[in-house]
Amino acid sequence: MPLATATLRRTRRLAAAALLAAAALSLTACQNGGDPAPAASSSSAGDPTAADGGAQGGSGGEPGKGVSRTGAGKTAATGGGGQGGASAGNKGVGGTWVGTLKWLTEDKLTVAPKDGMEQAFHLTDSTKALGAAALCEAPDGRVHTDGSGYGTTSCSLADLRKAARLGSVDVRVTVVNGVATKIAEHYHP
């Protein structure tokens, strides 16, 4: 087979693979049948987005079902930061997810529900981290939790990043406009 034909076939395969990857990212940007995110761009490659699993519904849903949405019932894609489209009018995804905390980058982690897609989110200095035992310990060495079994001890972002690298800490993450506002460890005695 001539070299030009082999090169052409390889190029077509790569183009088809890139098209499939872009389509897959566009499909995962849809949340619970909501509006799809803007067309996938090269900056959105490899970024997990939410589906219906692992989130807490905004309209009386149970934990692990549905997704809380920003705005008036419309799903919003994150604008900038490598997630979704970069349109100026887009806001980040919002909701509450329960699952395992995982590492993505220094300022971007994910939560992986037992059933459903991983949800990526950003960390800021205003992100509140609350631990019980695995995330961080209380100064008195005791476990402090709320009535739902989630930690109440303030932890640092360094503690949060360390736990995310372990990939074994279960948490509840509240996200507003693509940024985690509160991450609380679920205590397992």
Salt bridges, closest charged atoms under 4 A:
ASP35 OD2 - LYS74 NZ 3.56
ASP47 OD2 - LYS108 NZ 3.14
GLU106 OE2 - ARG161 NE 3.39
GLU106 OE1 - ARG165 NH2 3.79
ASP107 OD1 - ARG161 NH2 2.65
ASP140 OD2 - HIS144 NE2 3.13
ASP146 OD2 - ARG172 NH2 3.94
ASP170 OD2 - HIS188 NE2 2.83
